[in-house]
Amino acid sequence: MSAAPPTLIYLQPDDPLPDPAMSMVLANGIEGLIAAGGGLSIHRLQEAYSKGCFPWFSEGQPVLWWSPDPRMVLEVDQFRFHRSLRQWMKHHPWEIRIDTAFDAVIEHCSQIPRAGQRGTWIVHDMVQAYKALHRAGLAHSVETWMDGQLCGGLYCVGLGHAVFGESMFSLVPNGSKIALAALVAFCKWHKIRWVDCQQNTPHLALMGAKEIPRKAFLNYIHQAQALPPVDWQFQPIYWSQISHSPVAP
């Protein structure tokens, strides 16, 4: 007799998130859903990331909490600094800033069309929740500026030495790639080993990201988030950390 399929847990605001090992495999083959509901408070988001979970849902759906297995991560020592990006950076004026335009970064991320996607998962409630998380000092933006204009960037969550990437945008060629390279340089300077990428995408794989077992990911973030918070500022000397990174064509 086959076992009954697991039942999705619906959370009240004060209910804890379940163990990620209780995740479900949906009928379409997508794996990693662990619960629904519970709101997007600062406390809830901090709890979720500390347990290796993140929210991902569309307009009209309840908040859905995910912890995929395997998990896509970028090991910063394996970051591929593409030769074409190095050359572009040498011949264009640009500047990296951190946390000077978080609201603009997440708004841009919510509006950029994504190949193969209809609409966005960065819905209004998510935007407002992460703005609050930024004001609490737990969400950060890495920004690429050119000629005084914001032209690319990403936002992420930081708990101790655990960094969780969320989304990127670019208004000019390579705007988001420069921000990602800057985040890698920042992480290497601060001895942060991995950047969470959540799910497998060809773009991230080209930059050096890979899938690892969820158990290994959870073990890592358990240790990393217990370390003291890093100073989220960017210094030009950080680029020295990736000057010898593997160069891809």
PyMOL commands that set and color helices and strands:
alter all, ss='L'
color gray80, all
select helices_A, chain A and resi 20-22+42-50+76-78+83-90+102-111+124-135+175-189+202-206+214-224+236-242
alter helices_A, ss='H'
color red, helices_A
select strands_A, chain A and resi 10-11+24-25+31-37+54-55+64-66+71-75+95-98+139-146+149-159+162-170+194-198+210-212
alter strands_A, ss='S'
color yellow, strands_A
deselect
rebuild
show_as cartoon
